[in-house]
């Protein structure tokens, strides 16, 4: 399963990788976003596997029953596999199935196709913008191998946009003034490309020759020409964000536009300060969730102790080659799978460790005298549970379904390392000390 945010190159990377495997493989591709129903999905898969004449004659009797579809798919795949070909079944935009009628019944079927088909020459590939824990079900199935595609950094987006441009020096000078402010609004390459194209035409208006290489004086003149249009583009892009509510933006009126202008007024593009207010306890809880998602659970005992950090009094042992290889394997799995999920108990344990040496977090929570007499941390824990719900509603954390084995809900941190470092600096917390790195 390839998973990650939208427009992070999952489908393109997959198709480029499969291109190197030809002609010994056959690709059957299902673009679920362009298919309206399960019946259309069944027809698309069978039409790519079966002969045209066979599919034309059997189209009228195609059944909506999942059992009939699995039987027909097995027969079609068996004919292809018997010729010595390896078949790759690719389901792109798997999260779309959840919005279909009876999609909750179809998803477990698609995820169990490997068990139902019993054909080792068939490779199932799922591409999803949702996290893997969104597909937990109570039905047993072979867990797929996960490959995580993180969001692009500003330098990576710059390299993608620069690729193949006829005048790279001119376009580079344009991106140096336009990309970073827009990158704060959206990191999707397709959206940035659509916004930057008309701005680049405005940027080049004072030039008579588009192949010219501008000097410093011309760069300042070009920037002055595009600056008012850039401010308009920022406000327009900010008015249709990915996660904010359109009703809230429309209700804000001029105040919302004014806040947007203040937010994107900086020339540096990426600020080192937080753009929102958050209580101290919520900041520590968010940092605890970030560490729980990024660090392997097996290393918690080594990274944390009862005093809030690594115990420097312990005798350091020289790492053996086996332990080094094991750590390298853990790092590779972390990079492939992306941020992991964690139970509530682990989150509270990390939160207790990193706050046990801090006085600010304890001073912020007001505990009644009778509650404090029972336990010094009861008030703190009750505040944490309230803050946890707020962070989930704000999309800083995501709550997955209950794990079939553990039976309890799991959480995942949605913030990147840059935001986590900003939050840590705001409370003077040494985040890098607790992050596991290779």
Secondary structure, DSSP 8 states (H G I E B T S, - for coil): -EEESTTSSHHHHHHHHHHTTTTSEEEEEEEGGG--SHHHHHHHHHHHHS-HHHHHHHSTT----HHHHHHHHHHHHHHHHTTT-EEEEEEESGGGGGGSTTHHHHHHHHHTHHHHH--TTEEEEEEESS-GGGG--SS-------EEE----HHHHHHHHHTT-S-HHHHHHHHHHHHHHHHTT---HHHHHHHHHHHHHHHTTT-S-TT----HHHHHHHHHHHHHHHHHHHHHHHTT-SSS-HHHHHHHTHHHHHHHHHHT--SSSS-SS-SS---HHHHHHHHHHHHHHHS-GGGHHHH--TTSS--TTS------HHHHHHHHHHHHHHHHH-S--EEHHHHHHHHHHHHTT-SHHHHHS---HHHHHH-TTHHHHHHHHHHHHHHHHTTSEEE----TTT-S-EEEE---HHHHHHHHHHTT--HHHHS---
